[in-house]
Structures are given as C-alpha cells and as structure tokens.
Amino acid sequence: KSSASLMMTNLDGIYAAQDIPADTILFRENEMPDCELHRSKDNYNCQVVVLGDDKDGDESGGSDDEDEDGDGIMAVVSIRDIKCG
C-alpha cells in the first residue's frame, strides 16, 4: 500500500452543503446534530453565541431565541463566509 492510502481516514463531522454567508445561525442548541463538532485554534469559521441576549434594551420577551426561563439559548454562528464542502 502507498503511504497516501495509509494516511486517509473517515471523519464524522459537519460540512457545508451550500455556501454560507458570515453571521448565519447554523443551528441552535436544541437542534444540535448528533456528531462531533470540530475545533480549531487557527482559521476557525464559526463561534458559539448566546441568542436572546437583550443588549439593545428591548425587553418584549417571548423570543424564539430564549428558553422557557427567558434565558438566551446557545447557537453556532458563522463568523466568515464558508464555501460549500
């Protein structure tokens, strides 16, 4: 066997099925896929944020981005454009 075939592996993860623009909510914590989420210290393209965090003073409540206690829910959001693949 060649050394190239020995270096290949199968990785479960999430891959973009289409181009994704920056600042897109990919999924909320209650929609998390059942797979490993890859981590990177360099060149990462997503971040975990808290949705429903009321920083602009609007306290109307009842948001889809809050849990039953009115706390913000966590989500994974793209921080830059992501190409398909």
Buried (B, 14 or more C-beta within 10 A) or exposed (E): EEEEEEEEEEEEEBEEEEEBEEEEEBEBEEEEEEEEEEEEEEEEBBEEBEBBEBEEEEEEEEBEBBEEEEEBBBBBBBEEEBEEE
